[in-house]
Amino acid sequence: MPPSMSRLLALLAPVAAAIDFAATWRDCPTRTSPRAQCADVIVPLCYPGICHSNATLSVHLERIPSTAHSAKSLWFLQGGPGLPSSSLDEAMVRAYDAANGSVSVYTMDHRGTGRSSRLEDACIGVDTLGCFAALKAKYGDDAPSGFSVTSAATDLAALLQGPSLRHDEVYIYGVSYGTYWAQRLMHFSPPNVKGYVLDSVMSASPMKLYSQWDADVAVTETIFYTRCDRDPFCAAKIGPTSQKFAQQLLAKLDANDTACARALPSTSIVRSTLGRLFREPSQRNMIPAVLYHLHKCLDDYPAQARFVQNLLANAVAPLPIDGGSDLLHDAIVYNELWASPTPTLVELQAQAAATTWQPTNNIAQRLVDYCLYTGGSRDGACRDVPSPRMTFAYAHDTYWNVSATLPGSTSVLLLSSDLDAQTLPVYALAANASLASAKTRLLRFPNGGHSVLSTALTPGGSCGAQLLDQFVATSGNVAALDVSCMAAIPALRFDVVYDAEKASELFDSATDMYGPLRVVAAQASDATARAYDDSYLLAGVGAVAGVAMAVGLAALVKLRSHQRTRRRTLVPQDADDLPPTVVAVLRRASMADDLEECKDSDDDNDDNTSDQSRTV
């Protein structure tokens, strides 16, 4: 162990002893596990060497204790940043059952989200800048540093060195941002951590930057469309250059010179829908079918009016998981995971425009948020944003953009998918190179997606889950892993329907994505068009962000100062003029564009492991 790490663990020793939680566990049965137990422990806001404050906060833990009193424990770290651990419940139960109860399984809410002193709970009813003031009033001026990645990693390091766990043989599983959190923990080298599984990897150095999010999506788009071009069925529908087909189609819709284009208020709806379809492995082969019908729509809108109606009705982003924290997400992303100086508005918009799956109408709000959180004092791109009266910024610490040096006894398994638009394989390759040793192994999956545990599925279950089980059972012996399940993951096919329910919603057929839809009245009312206008969409992180270029960044700041929540549901006053299905959709969810680790929340709902954009 490096001397500096030994000194740090020595500093943490009294803290670890003080926050031992052996006597505070209580039964808290979940939907998936009647044996689950919970604990809430009081920890310092500031650990030695990170910041200075006497404030404390509460961190929530959950476990399923071993029935065999085993000395092995497996910890699950959630992504986001800002997603709560509750969506990991099913993954924990599955791992516990796979070990026949011989391994204790743990998770925790990252400080600032879920049940761990969620940031939003301190600033109910105020705007973003008001939240900054409320948080600093509660925790002190060092509040931002207190909710940093290093502070969260130190929570776990201190817990693992406490009397209750210091003798356990510990394994850490992290997904998406959880891999970044785990790599920060590696810097502390807790001696009882014997292995890490990093799923959908965010490399620590060089870093995965959220300011390059759309550029990363473009890379995965090219891989996907290339597979379409090489598939005879798909190429016959939108090939032989399907990516060019998609780009030209969106340009034609943006021209707004056809009845079909005028029925769609914004191509951001199309882009967001394609992105959400891709992130669901059972739905991503519907992307060519959507493009096929929209192309037909340009020439014959009446024949495709029903499809357009279906598309709009399905253009609703999933509701955020209860307990997540947008404030924590933004604090970490803009302070640690965003380029500084920031890319300009023009550069960010160019990134999005180069994709076909990413909306272009929320870019300005991302830049405004960066300027608000950090103050943007060194960024010319923030010159049009009035300097905020208060920021939520913290400085990079000694672990930022630095790869950890692991003890020779620690093993690492990295899992990556070639069809993961949120954490590209290049980041797993970078992490593997920086951590490389005889006890490190990277496995790349040609199919699957973000969160290998959730998406690398075989007829017999999750291949990623099987590998995690083996890793723990063999005490981290990466050379002994049986990887044969990787060959059983079905290849992407474009001529079959994997999700009959979604196909029926979009194409009026559970078996044929390319057939004719029933004909409906082709003319939408003005009220219908207004219902989907940007003023109702509230795309992603700010209302009317789609008109940002017209109103200017300063106006967006004013708008932001009157907003606290990011996702709202607006129903037009003339809703009686809308189709009933459209009204129902608008009433139940917002039309928000979900960034990564928003999507992580979707994956987690499906199989409890992943990553939200608002991601990673």
Secondary structure, 3 states (H helix, E strand, C coil): CCHHHHHHHHHHHHHHHHCCCCCCCEECCCCCCCCCEEEEEEEECCCCCCCCCCCEEEEEEEEECCCCCCCEEEEEECCCCCCCHHHHHHHHHHHHHHCCCCCEEEEECCCCCCCCCCHHHHCCCCCHHHHHHHHHHHHCCCHHHHCCHHHHHHHHHHHHCCCCCCCCEEEEEEEEHHHHHHHHHHCCCCCCEEEEEEEEECCECCECCHHHHHHHHHHHHHHHHHHHHHCHHHHHHHCCCHHHHHHHHHHHHHHCCCHHHHHCCCHHHHHHHHHHHHHCCCCHHHHHHHHHHHHHHHHCHHHHHHHHHHHHHCCCCCCCCCCCCHHHHHHHHHHHCCCCCCCCHHHHHHHHHCCCCCCCCCHHHHHHHHHHHHCCCCCHHHCCCCCCCCCCCCCCCCCCCCCCCCCCCCEEEEEEECCCCCCCHHHHHHHHHHHCCCCEEEEEECCCCCCHHHHCEECCEEHHHHHHHHHHHCCCCHHHCCCHHHHHCCCCCCCCCCCHHHHHHHHCCCCCCCCCCCCCCCCCCHHHHHHCCHHHHCCCCCCCHHHHHHHCHHHHHHHHHCCCCCCCCCCCCCHHHCCHHHHHHHHHCCCCCCCHHHHHHHHHHHHCCCCCCECC
